[in-house]
Amino acid sequence: MAALGSIESLLSAVVADGLTVSERHDSNRELIGQGIANIIVPFFGGIPATGAIARTAVNVRSGGKTRLSGVIHGVALALIVVVFAPLAGQIPLTALAGILMVVSWRMVEWEAIELLVRASYADFAVMMLTWGVTILFDLVLAVEIGLIAAGALFIKRMSELSLGRIPYTEVFPPGIPLSLAKELAVYRVDGPLFFGAAERFATFLRDEPEVKYLILRMRFVPTMDTTGLVALEDIYRDLKGHGCQLILTGLQPDVEKLLERTGLLDKIGRSNCFPSTDAAILALAPQRELQEDLVS
């Protein structure tokens, strides 16, 4: 109940921010104030309270700009309940329904909906799902389902890891013999390497043709979780079993610390980690020339 009350209050605050209110809300202050009120009120026979989206929208649309508008609203509501309840009971429900319909219509931001439709059908589908559950059931259930759907959509988007082999003509520095290209493969990895993308990451590299050196350009991998770490270790073992040397370039500080903390960096070899792909290729060229001299 506390979590749902907090979510609804923050939603009300976000709605108020979106209704051209000059001052933005402070989430910490809102939740602390609401929490203190809900702790004290039950000692006087009260029930937990939250921010209400409809009343907030009416307040702002009616010209409310400061906290005093909320105080006036509370005082007026108390007077209606305590003093004018018999008169309020005579108001036809149809009149109240008409007021609520006007309020709901004025709450809709048509420009934002149009932008959402043009930008992403998936986000629009989440919005329509939340709207449908709100109409058929209630707002609390709609918030729960909307959060779950948005979380699933986020995981799907994050799992769309960009992988690809970079042609040697794009990565080889000047002066490097092209014969090295037959023994070397450079792959880019773009995006967070976590459980949603780890399996595709490992499968993609296992299916590629065998080479002597495999460089992973990880400059655009901002984070990695345990599943991604295990996938990288499996790739390292598979390549080592095929006599292929794994080389990592452009490691972000957080990813490098994770590899170091788990010991995988020492397994791969610190000498196989370079700040850039050019540096790695320039370091491999002398090794290859030395091997050719020893063979000859």
C-alpha positions as CSV (number, residue, x, y, z in Angstrom):
1,M,0.0,0.0,0.0
2,A,2.9,2.4,0.8
3,A,4.6,1.7,-2.5
4,L,1.4,2.2,-4.5
5,G,0.6,5.3,-2.6
6,S,4.1,6.7,-3.4
7,I,3.8,5.8,-7.0
8,E,0.4,7.5,-7.4
9,S,1.7,10.6,-5.6
10,L,4.7,10.8,-7.9
11,L,2.5,10.3,-10.9
12,S,0.4,13.2,-9.8
13,A,3.5,15.4,-9.4
14,V,4.7,14.4,-12.9
15,V,1.2,15.4,-14.3
16,A,1.5,18.7,-12.5
17,D,5.0,19.3,-14.0
18,G,3.6,18.5,-17.5
19,L,0.8,21.1,-17.2
20,T,3.1,24.0,-17.8
21,V,3.9,24.5,-14.1
22,S,7.0,26.6,-13.8
23,E,8.3,25.0,-10.5
24,R,9.2,21.3,-10.7
25,H,8.5,19.0,-7.8
26,D,11.0,17.5,-5.4
27,S,10.3,13.8,-5.2
28,N,12.1,13.3,-1.9
29,R,10.2,16.1,-0.2
30,E,6.9,14.9,-1.6
31,L,7.4,11.3,-0.3
32,I,8.8,12.4,3.1
33,G,5.9,14.7,3.7
34,Q,3.3,12.1,2.7
35,G,5.0,9.5,4.8
36,I,5.0,11.7,7.9
37,A,1.3,12.5,7.3
38,N,0.3,8.9,6.9
39,I,2.2,7.9,10.1
40,I,0.4,10.6,12.2
41,V,-3.1,10.5,10.7
42,P,-4.1,7.0,11.9
43,F,-3.7,8.1,15.5
44,F,-6.7,10.4,14.9
45,G,-8.8,7.9,13.1
46,G,-7.7,8.9,9.6
47,I,-6.7,6.7,6.6
48,P,-3.6,6.8,4.3
49,A,-3.7,9.5,1.7
50,T,-1.9,10.0,-1.6
51,G,-1.7,12.6,-4.3
52,A,-4.7,12.4,-6.7
53,I,-4.1,13.0,-10.4
54,A,-7.6,14.3,-11.2
55,R,-7.7,16.8,-8.4
56,T,-4.1,17.9,-9.2
57,A,-5.0,18.5,-12.8
58,V,-8.1,20.5,-11.9
59,N,-6.1,22.5,-9.4
60,V,-3.4,23.5,-11.9
61,R,-5.9,24.1,-14.7
62,S,-7.8,26.4,-12.4
63,G,-4.7,28.6,-11.8
64,G,-3.1,27.0,-8.7
65,K,0.6,27.7,-8.7
66,T,1.7,27.4,-5.0
67,R,1.3,25.1,-2.0
68,L,-1.4,27.4,-0.8
69,S,-3.8,26.0,-3.4
70,G,-3.4,22.5,-1.9
71,V,-4.2,23.9,1.6
72,I,-7.3,25.7,0.3
73,H,-8.4,22.5,-1.4
74,G,-8.0,20.5,1.9
75,V,-9.9,23.1,3.9
76,A,-12.7,23.3,1.4
77,L,-13.0,19.5,1.3
78,A,-13.1,19.4,5.1
79,L,-15.9,22.0,5.2
80,I,-17.9,20.1,2.6
81,V,-17.6,16.8,4.5
82,V,-18.2,18.2,8.0
83,V,-20.6,21.1,7.4
84,F,-22.1,21.0,3.9
85,A,-22.4,17.2,3.5
86,P,-26.3,17.3,3.2
87,L,-26.1,19.9,0.4
88,A,-23.3,18.0,-1.4
89,G,-25.4,14.9,-1.3
90,Q,-28.1,16.7,-3.4
91,I,-25.7,17.2,-6.3
92,P,-26.8,14.9,-9.2
93,L,-24.2,12.3,-10.2
94,T,-24.7,13.2,-13.8
95,A,-23.4,16.7,-13.0
96,L,-20.4,15.2,-11.3
97,A,-19.8,12.8,-14.2
98,G,-19.9,15.7,-16.6
99,I,-17.3,17.6,-14.5
100,L,-15.1,14.5,-14.4
101,M,-15.3,14.1,-18.2
102,V,-14.3,17.7,-18.8
103,V,-11.4,17.2,-16.4
104,S,-10.3,14.0,-18.1
105,W,-10.4,15.6,-21.5
106,R,-8.3,18.6,-20.4
107,M,-5.7,16.3,-18.8
108,V,-4.9,14.6,-22.1
109,E,-1.8,16.0,-23.9
110,W,-2.6,15.3,-27.5
111,E,0.7,16.6,-28.8
112,A,2.6,14.1,-26.5
113,I,0.4,11.2,-27.7
114,E,1.0,12.1,-31.4
115,L,4.7,12.3,-30.8
116,L,4.6,8.9,-29.0
117,V,2.8,7.3,-31.9
118,R,5.3,8.6,-34.4
119,A,8.3,7.7,-32.3
120,S,7.6,4.2,-31.1
121,Y,4.7,1.8,-31.6
122,A,5.9,-0.2,-28.6
123,D,5.7,2.7,-26.2
124,F,2.3,3.5,-27.6
125,A,1.2,-0.1,-27.0
126,V,2.3,0.2,-23.3
127,M,0.3,3.4,-22.9
128,M,-2.8,1.8,-24.5
129,L,-2.4,-1.3,-22.3
130,T,-2.2,0.9,-19.2
131,W,-5.2,3.0,-20.4
132,G,-7.3,-0.1,-21.0
133,V,-6.5,-1.6,-17.6
134,T,-7.4,1.7,-15.9
135,I,-10.8,1.8,-17.7
136,L,-11.7,-1.9,-17.1
137,F,-10.3,-2.3,-13.6
138,D,-8.6,0.5,-11.6
139,L,-5.6,2.8,-11.6
140,V,-3.6,0.8,-9.0
141,L,-3.6,-2.4,-11.2
142,A,-2.9,-0.3,-14.3
143,V,0.2,1.2,-12.7
144,E,1.5,-2.3,-11.8
145,I,0.8,-3.7,-15.2
146,G,2.2,-0.6,-16.9
147,L,5.5,-0.8,-14.9
148,I,5.8,-4.6,-15.8
149,A,5.2,-3.9,-19.5
150,A,7.6,-1.0,-19.5
151,G,10.3,-3.1,-17.7
152,A,9.9,-5.9,-20.2
153,L,10.2,-3.5,-23.1
154,F,13.3,-2.0,-21.6
155,I,14.9,-5.4,-21.2
156,K,14.0,-6.2,-24.8
157,R,15.6,-3.0,-26.1
158,M,18.7,-3.5,-24.0
159,S,19.1,-7.1,-25.2
160,E,19.4,-5.9,-28.8
161,L,23.2,-5.9,-28.7
162,S,24.9,-4.6,-31.8
163,L,27.5,-7.1,-33.1
164,G,29.5,-7.1,-36.3
165,R,32.7,-7.9,-38.0
166,I,34.7,-4.8,-39.1
167,P,36.4,-5.0,-42.5
168,Y,40.2,-4.9,-42.3
169,T,40.2,-1.9,-44.6
170,E,38.5,0.1,-41.9
171,V,40.7,-0.9,-39.0
172,F,44.2,-1.6,-40.2
173,P,46.6,1.3,-39.6
174,P,48.9,2.4,-42.4
175,G,52.0,0.3,-42.9
176,I,50.5,-3.0,-41.6
177,P,50.8,-5.9,-44.1
178,L,47.4,-7.1,-45.5
179,S,48.5,-10.7,-45.1
180,L,47.8,-10.2,-41.4
181,A,44.1,-9.8,-42.3
182,K,43.9,-13.6,-43.0
183,E,44.8,-14.3,-39.4
184,L,43.0,-11.5,-37.7
185,A,39.3,-10.7,-37.1
186,V,38.0,-7.5,-35.5
187,Y,34.5,-7.4,-34.0
188,R,32.7,-4.4,-32.5
189,V,30.4,-4.9,-29.5
190,D,28.0,-2.0,-28.9
191,G,25.6,-1.9,-25.9
192,P,25.4,-3.2,-22.4
193,L,26.4,-6.9,-22.1
194,F,23.9,-8.3,-19.7
195,F,21.7,-11.4,-19.4
196,G,19.4,-10.3,-22.1
197,A,22.2,-10.2,-24.7
198,A,24.7,-12.6,-23.4
199,E,23.5,-15.7,-25.2
200,R,23.4,-13.9,-28.6
201,F,26.9,-12.5,-27.9
202,A,28.4,-16.0,-27.2
203,T,26.5,-17.7,-30.1
204,F,27.5,-15.0,-32.6
205,L,31.2,-15.4,-32.0
206,R,31.1,-19.2,-31.9
207,D,29.7,-19.3,-35.4
208,E,32.3,-17.2,-36.9
209,P,35.2,-18.6,-39.0
210,E,38.4,-19.5,-37.1
211,V,41.3,-17.1,-37.1
212,K,44.5,-16.8,-35.1
213,Y,43.7,-13.5,-33.4
214,L,40.3,-12.2,-32.5
215,I,39.9,-8.6,-31.3
216,L,36.8,-7.4,-29.5
217,R,36.3,-3.7,-29.6
218,M,34.4,-2.9,-26.4
219,R,34.6,0.8,-26.3
220,F,30.8,1.1,-26.4
221,V,30.0,-1.5,-23.8
222,P,29.2,0.7,-20.8
223,T,28.3,-2.2,-18.4
224,M,28.4,-5.9,-18.0
225,D,26.6,-8.2,-15.5
226,T,27.5,-11.7,-14.3
227,T,25.8,-13.5,-17.2
228,G,27.8,-11.4,-19.7
229,L,30.9,-12.1,-17.8
230,V,30.3,-15.9,-18.0
231,A,29.6,-15.6,-21.7
232,L,32.9,-13.8,-22.3
233,E,34.8,-16.4,-20.3
234,D,33.1,-19.2,-22.4
235,I,34.2,-17.4,-25.5
236,Y,37.7,-17.1,-24.2
237,R,37.9,-20.8,-23.5
238,D,36.4,-21.8,-26.9
239,L,38.9,-19.6,-28.7
240,K,41.8,-20.9,-26.6
241,G,40.8,-24.5,-27.4
242,H,41.0,-23.6,-31.1
243,G,44.4,-21.9,-30.8
244,C,43.0,-18.4,-31.2
245,Q,44.2,-15.5,-29.1
246,L,41.4,-13.2,-27.6
247,I,42.3,-9.5,-27.4
248,L,40.1,-6.8,-25.8
249,T,40.3,-3.1,-26.7
250,G,38.8,0.1,-25.4
251,L,37.5,-1.4,-22.1
252,Q,35.4,1.1,-20.1
253,P,36.6,1.6,-16.5
254,D,33.6,-0.1,-14.9
255,V,33.9,-3.2,-17.2
256,E,37.7,-3.4,-16.6
257,K,37.2,-3.3,-12.8
258,L,34.7,-6.1,-13.1
259,L,37.0,-8.2,-15.1
260,E,39.8,-7.5,-12.7
261,R,37.8,-8.2,-9.6
262,T,36.6,-11.6,-10.9
263,G,40.0,-12.6,-12.1
264,L,39.0,-13.0,-15.8
265,L,41.3,-10.1,-16.8
266,D,44.3,-12.2,-15.5
267,K,43.0,-15.3,-17.4
268,I,42.8,-13.4,-20.7
269,G,46.0,-11.6,-19.9
270,R,46.6,-8.0,-19.2
271,S,49.0,-8.0,-22.2
272,N,46.0,-8.8,-24.4
273,C,44.1,-5.6,-23.4
274,F,44.8,-2.4,-25.3
275,P,43.3,1.1,-25.2
276,S,42.5,1.0,-28.9
277,T,42.2,-1.4,-31.9
278,D,45.1,0.4,-33.7
279,A,47.4,-0.2,-30.7
280,A,46.4,-3.9,-30.7
281,I,47.1,-4.4,-34.4
282,L,50.4,-2.5,-34.2
283,A,51.4,-4.8,-31.3
284,L,50.4,-8.0,-33.3
285,A,52.3,-7.0,-36.5
286,P,55.8,-7.4,-34.9
287,Q,54.8,-10.7,-33.3
288,R,53.8,-12.1,-36.7
289,E,57.0,-10.9,-38.4
290,L,59.0,-12.5,-35.6
291,Q,57.2,-15.8,-36.0
292,E,57.8,-15.7,-39.8
293,D,61.6,-15.1,-39.2
294,L,61.8,-18.0,-36.8
295,V,60.0,-20.3,-39.3
296,S,62.3,-19.2,-42.1
